[in-house]
Amino acid sequence: MFYRLTILAISTALLLGCANSRKNKTPPPDPATVQAQESKAIVVKVAEGVEQATAKVQEATGNKAVVADPTLVPFDKMSAKLSPLTEQQVRALAPALVIAKQIIITGYCDRREVGNAPAAARARAETVKKLLVDNGIAAKRIVLKIDTVQHLHAARVTFNG
């Protein structure tokens, strides 16, 4: 009789323990929320990397203008070639962009100053893309755009988490 009571007590305790453990479980997190949090974390990491890259370029070249916008790569009016300074600026951005999910390079050329502005804008974006790819960024994550309305002769590197 004692044996049966002991088994009954143990099995009741086990059943109650199982029932309590199910109640304490939290529901799984929403996948959309998790993805949004991961994207924000990536954006923060890339932004920190861009700030570090800007500091490196500023230190190496003494160019304080880079600090204003390190993602804007200036070009000469009639050129799609990078100067040594702007090449160094793009190379410094590359390590920060490695974890970005998508990189958008917008080539700018003022259509009032250059005859074939769309081709010049695309060539500038391609030049920056090639340098980023040469520095370890996957080409499939880079999207090129052009803008001939702005009064700029440059390329801008932006990213999405």
Buried (B, 14 or more C-beta within 10 A) or exposed (E): EEEEEEEEEEEEEEEEEEEEEEEEEEEEEEEEEEEEEEEEEBBEBBEEBBEBBBBBBBEEBEBEEBEEEBBBBBBEEEEBEBEEBBBBBBBBBBBBBBBBEEBBBBBBBBBEEBEEBBBBBBBBBBBBBBBBBEBEBEEEBBBBBBBBEBEBBBBBBBBBB
